[in-house]
Each structure stands twice: as C-alpha cells, then as structure tokens.
Amino acid sequence: MKIYLLDANVLITANRDYYSMEMVPVFWEWLLYMAECGRVKMPIETLEEVRDGGGKAKKDALVTWLNRAEVYEGLLLQEDAAPELVASVIAKGYAPDLDETELETVGRDPFLIAYAVADPDNRVVVSIEVSAPAKKRANRRVPDVCRDNGVSVCNTFTMLRELGFTTAWTKPGA
C-alpha cells in the first residue's frame, strides 16, 4: 500500500488557497480519514512545522485542527528518522558540506525525504514545490532532491486523483 507523506506546504496551501476549512470541510474530513486508513501521513518534523505555526503558517483554523488529538495522532507517521538517511539526503540532494546558514534554509525537508528513502517502493512525497533543476545547494527544491535520492514525488492534485478525492465524498458508514 502506497503511503503519501505530506510536506507542510500541502496543508498550508490547501487551507489558504484551495480548500479552506470553512469552505470545503469535506476535504479535511477526507484527509483525516485517509490518514486513519494509513494512506496519508506526516513525519513529526513536518507536522510540528505546521502545527507550531512555523514558516508561512499562522495560528489559524488549520493549526487549531492539527492540535485536535485525533487529527494529530491520525496524521502522525509513527517512526523516527534515521540520522544516516537524513545525512545521506542532505549530501546527495543538497551538498555534503552545507554550513549552518544553509542547513537552516533547507529546514525540515531532508527529514520528510528521508522517511520516503526508508521505503521508496511504498512511499511518495507530496509537495507543492515545483522542480527547478538549476537551483543549487540549500536552494534546491523538494522534487529535485527526491529524484536525486530515488524517491517518488507528486503534487497535491496528483495525490487527490490517485486516492479518489471528490467533494461528493462521504465517510463510509456515515
């Protein structure tokens, strides 16, 4: 069974631009259902990035939703990142000699990708970032780093199509 590992930007952008919690609550119900079924997960590093309001996220409806115990536990990938895989992702995907400032710029993306590297046949990284092969070092994009590390990557809309999301979706048994 393929597991989709969500980048923080997937939730942030969905709530801000496409599927705001107020306008399309069925998206969020579906996402939680997919998480509970084990099809969609977020590593703790990525989940905390959104939940704690880091990056572009604000303390908004999304953060409130993520702070609900059943949502947080449902989305959480119950694993620890392997330090050697994180180091390998950084070396192969960004550069083996990043300085502290560059590591800060890279953020938590190497963790997300390392979880996919741990089981590349069954895991796909989902990110709204677009490939930009000319970018170098800490400025590399998630799709390019995934490819360099032998990991599948797709955008939100591909994941939605592959998992069969529609706005007419209702939870089985509801």
DRENLO-425451 format. One record per residue: residue in one letter; z, x, y of N, C-alpha, C in turn. Coordinates in pm, whole numbers, padded with zeros to 5 digits, always signed. Atoms other than C-alpha are relative to their C-alpha. Example, Ala and Ser with C-alpha at 12.3 -4.5 7.8 and 13.67 -1.06 7.14 Angstrom:
BEGIN
A+00000+00089-00119+00780+01230-00450+00000+00090+00120
S-00006-00082-00119+00714+01367-00106+00073-00077+00109
***
This chain:
BEGIN
M+00000+00085-00119+00000+00000+00000+00000+00089+00125
K+00012-00076-00122-00105+00138+00334+00107-00042+00100
I-00101+00026-00102+00169+00170+00596-00055+00049+00134
Y+00045-00033-00135+00078+00169+00965+00121+00048+00081
L-00108-00059-00080+00301+00400+01172-00036-00011+00147
L+00033+00031-00138+00312+00283+01532+00049+00106+00099
D-00035-00082-00115+00306+00510+01834+00070-00091+00101
A-00073+00077-00103+00533+00398+02119-00097-00077+00089
N+00095+00064-00092+00228+00318+02333-00058-00130-00055
V+00051+00124+00059+00121+00045+02088+00084-00119+00048
L-00087+00110-00042+00424-00173+02167+00003-00016+00151
I-00009+00005-00146+00445-00082+02534-00125-00067+00059
T+00126+00054-00053+00078-00160+02599-00021-00144-00044
A+00016+00138+00047+00075-00473+02383+00081-00095+00088
N-00085+00088-00081+00365-00621+02580-00048-00006+00145
R+00040-00007-00141+00235-00508+02918-00138-00062+00024
D+00139+00034-00031-00138-00582+02880-00061-00111-00084
Y+00075+00089+00087-00244-00790+02580+00080-00115-00057
Y-00077+00099+00074+00033-00976+02400+00142-00010+00055
S-00135+00005-00057+00323-01020+02639+00086-00097-00080
M-00091+00080+00081+00627-01164+02469+00005-00145+00046
E-00006+00136-00054+00624-01466+02699-00127-00079-00033
M+00127+00070+00018+00255-01548+02645-00045-00010-00146
V+00049-00003+00139+00191-01453+02279+00114+00034-00095
P-00114-00030+00087+00520-01475+02090-00039+00014-00147
V+00042-00009+00139+00330-01517+01761-00034+00144-00039
F+00029-00141+00030+00217-01153+01786+00126+00073-00041
W-00127-00070+00025+00577-01032+01792+00065-00049-00129
E-00050+00054+00126+00679-01267+01508-00078+00061-00117
W+00085-00058+00103+00383-01140+01305+00033+00148-00021
L-00031-00143+00009+00465-00776+01383+00131+00022-00076
L-00128-00012+00071+00824-00820+01267-00017-00037-00147
Y+00026+00038+00139+00705-00998+00952-00070+00114-00074
M+00071-00113+00061+00463-00710+00878+00095+00118-00022
A-00099-00107+00015+00750-00466+00934+00092-00030-00118
E-00088+00038+00110+00976-00657+00696-00071+00010-00135
C+00080-00014+00122+00693-00653+00438-00033+00146-00031
G+00024-00142+00022+00673-00274+00476-00139+00048+00039
R+00136-00037-00038+00322-00270+00624-00006+00073+00134
V-00005-00060-00133+00418-00163+00979+00138+00060+00018
K-00128-00067-00021+00690+00089+01060-00009+00092+00120
M-00010-00099-00109+00809+00319+01336+00105+00103-00038
P-00102-00104+00019+00982+00653+01288+00108-00014+00108
I-00111+00013-00095+01320+00668+01459-00031+00065+00134
E+00030-00070-00126+01191+00917+01718-00087-00087+00091
T+00091+00084-00078+00916+00677+01828+00068-00130+00040
L-00071+00125-00028+01128+00363+01805+00101+00020+00113
E-00098-00029-00104+01401+00522+02015-00067+00026+00135
E+00073-00025-00124+01143+00633+02272-00025-00131+00076
V+00025+00129-00063+01055+00269+02337+00132-00071+00030
R-00125+00076-00014+01399+00117+02284+00087+00051+00113
D-00083-00057-00105+01572+00355+02520-00068-00003+00137
G+00068+00011-00129+01318+00279+02792-00062+00129+00047
G+00060-00128-00037+01170+00630+02783-00147-00016+00033
G+00142+00002-00034+00824+00713+02906-00031-00109+00099
K+00047+00104-00091+00645+00419+03064+00072-00133-00022
A-00071+00125+00029+00868+00154+02910+00112-00022+00101
K-00112+00035-00087+01119-00030+03122+00096-00083-00081
K-00096+00090+00065+01431-00221+03029-00051-00142+00023
D+00065+00129-00016+01234-00540+02976+00015-00082-00127
A-00007+00086+00118+01175-00811+02716-00027+00079-00128
L+00029-00082+00118+01032-00551+02477+00124+00076-00046
V-00121-00076+00034+01346-00336+02490+00108-00095-00053
T-00096+00100+00047+01563-00646+02452-00032-00041-00143
W+00045+00038+00135+01359-00748+02147+00033+00112-00100
L-00025-00113+00089+01385-00399+01994+00149+00023-00024
N-00145-00017+00015+01761-00400+02048+00063-00104-00092
R-00051+00095+00100+01798-00701+01817+00007+00072-00134
A-00024-00075+00124+01940-00562+01493-00109-00023-00104
E+00100+00028+00104+01689-00739+01265-00136+00060+00035
V+00127-00059-00042+01396-00611+01470+00004+00151-00019
Y-00014-00146+00010+01520-00253+01492-00001+00044-00146
E-00008-00036+00142+01607-00238+01121-00131-00029-00072
G+00127+00036+00063+01283-00411+01024-00110+00102+00028
L+00104-00096-00040+01062-00168+01215+00029+00143-00042
L-00039-00139+00024+01256+00148+01135-00050+00053-00134
L+00039-00072+00121+01096+00384+00884+00124+00075-00046
Q-00126-00055+00051+01393+00482+00668-00020+00139-00061
E+00020-00138+00044+01315+00855+00645+00040+00094+00113
D-00020-00105-00098+01399+01179+00817-00125+00087+00003
A+00116-00089-00013+01123+01401+00950+00030+00134-00066
A-00014-00133+00060+01069+01720+00751-00031+00103+00107
P+00021-00098-00107+01115+02005+01002-00124+00087-00021
E+00115-00085+00026+00848+02214+00829-00132-00074+00026
L+00120+00079-00030+00595+01929+00863-00020-00016+00151
V+00009+00010-00147+00675+01882+01233-00052+00132+00056
A+00045-00132-00047+00630+02258+01288-00147+00021-00034
S+00140-00015+00041+00301+02251+01096-00092-00085+00088
V+00080+00087-00087+00171+01956+01301-00018+00065+00137
I+00008-00066-00131+00252+02143+01622-00095+00118-00007
A+00083-00120+00012+00089+02465+01501-00148-00033-00019
K+00140+00036+00029-00229+02301+01364-00063-00085+00109
G+00056+00100-00092-00268+02025+01622+00006+00036+00147
Y-00018-00034-00141-00149+02178+01948-00021+00150+00020
A+00008-00147-00003-00084+02554+01927+00126+00053-00066
P-00119-00053+00067+00154+02775+01729+00101+00062+00094
D-00086-00071-00095+00304+02923+02045+00029-00081+00126
L-00031+00083-00116+00390+02629+02273+00132+00044+00062
D-00126-00031-00066+00653+02707+02534+00080-00129+00020
E-00089+00116-00014+00942+02475+02623-00062-00111+00085
T+00063+00100-00086+00750+02300+02901-00109-00075-00076
E+00105+00064+00079+00457+02234+02668+00060-00090-00108
L-00065+00083+00102+00689+02104+02396+00052-00130+00061
E-00045+00120-00070+00834+01862+02649-00117-00093+00026
T+00120+00080-00026+00482+01746+02738-00047-00068-00128
V+00043+00055+00128+00396+01693+02371+00090-00117-00040
G-00093+00110+00028+00707+01476+02332+00024-00021-00148
R-00038+00036+00137+00769+01293+02006-00120-00022-00092
D+00120+00023+00082+00410+01264+01886-00005+00084-00127
P+00004-00078+00125+00441+01553+01635+00086-00060-00111
F-00084+00066+00101+00719+01361+01459-00078-00115-00065
L+00079+00112+00050+00503+01049+01427-00107+00049-00098
I+00109-00053+00082+00215+01253+01286+00055+00065-00127
A-00060-00065+00118+00444+01450+01052+00037-00104-00106
Y-00031+00104+00097+00559+01125+00888-00126-00042-00075
A+00127+00034+00066+00194+01046+00815-00046+00114-00090
V+00036-00117+00081+00132+01401+00687+00076-00001-00132
A-00083+00005+00121+00412+01341+00434-00064-00085-00111
D+00067+00085+00099+00193+01077+00260-00135-00045+00057
P+00125+00030-00070-00161+01095+00404-00089-00104-00068
D+00083+00099+00069-00317+00871+00138+00046-00143+00025
N-00057+00134-00016-00089+00579+00224+00049-00032+00140
R-00050+00022-00136-00011+00617+00594-00109+00021+00104
V+00095-00006-00110-00212+00559+00908+00078-00002+00131
V-00060+00000-00133-00104+00648+01262-00077-00099+00086
V+00061+00096-00091-00170+00370+01514+00037+00041+00141
S-00023-00043-00138-00212+00477+01876-00111-00055+00088
I+00104+00043-00093-00395+00354+02182-00068+00119+00067
E+00066-00117-00057-00479+00711+02279-00141+00012-00055
V+00140-00017+00036-00849+00792+02271-00026+00149-00017
S+00035-00139+00026-00991+01113+02130-00055+00068+00125
A+00049-00084-00111-01053+01387+02387-00002+00144-00051
P+00003-00129+00068-01159+01694+02187+00006+00122+00092
A-00001-00114-00093-01189+01915+02497+00141+00034+00048
K-00137-00027-00043-00817+01885+02571+00059+00112-00085
K-00058-00116+00068-00616+02195+02480+00152-00004+00001
R-00143-00024+00011-00264+02282+02373+00081-00129+00015
A-00090+00114-00012+00004+02034+02488-00070-00126+00051
N+00073+00115-00052-00261+01805+02641-00086-00069-00105
R+00081+00060+00105-00421+01719+02306+00043-00144-00025
R-00024+00142+00025-00445+01354+02210+00033-00025-00147
V-00044+00035+00134-00291+01189+01905-00115-00008-00101
P+00107+00006+00102-00625+01106+01732-00053+00138-00040
D+00050-00133+00029-00738+01468+01757+00100+00081-00083
V-00104-00070+00075-00406+01607+01631+00008-00058-00141
C+00001+00061+00134-00413+01356+01343-00115+00056-00083
R+00115-00053+00074-00762+01470+01242+00022+00144-00042
D-00026-00141+00033-00658+01836+01256+00103+00015-00112
N-00104-00003+00103-00370+01751+01021-00033-00086-00121
G+00043+00076+00117-00569+01542+00773+00061-00138-00012
V-00066+00130-00002-00415+01212+00878-00094-00105+00059
S+00079+00111-00053-00590+00878+00931+00065-00054+00126
V-00049+00057-00126-00560+00722+01275-00090-00117+00037
C+00079+00113-00049-00670+00390+01421+00067-00053+00127
N-00061+00063-00118-00613+00183+01733+00063-00133-00040
T-00072+00124+00027-00411-00136+01760-00092-00107-00056
F+00088+00109+00039-00710-00367+01723-00053+00020-00142
T+00041-00026+00138-00827-00198+01402+00112-00040-00095
M-00114+00039+00084-00478-00239+01255+00010-00152-00009
L-00011+00146+00000-00471-00606+01358-00106-00063-00089
R+00106+00052+00087-00806-00670+01190+00030+00028-00146
E-00026-00037+00139-00708-00481+00874+00117-00078-00061
L-00115+00076+00050-00379-00671+00846-00014-00152+00019
G+00030+00143-00008-00535-01009+00929+00074-00079+00106
F-00068+00074-00107-00359-01098+01254-00093-00099+00067
T+00066+00099-00085-00469-01417+01429+00109-00070+00080
T-00099+00074-00078-00300-01621+01697+00034-00133-00067
A-00033+00119+00077-00305-01906+01446+00097+00032-00114
W-00088-00043+00108-00076-01706+01213+00133-00074+00004
T-00135+00053+00012+00240-01872+01087+00065+00069-00119
K-00074-00069+00106+00504-01709+00874-00005-00083-00128
P+00002+00075+00126+00464-01803+00508+00134-00070-00024
G-00119+00080+00026+00709-02077+00419+00057-00068+00123
A-00052+00061-00124+00756-02181+00783-00052-00140+00018
***
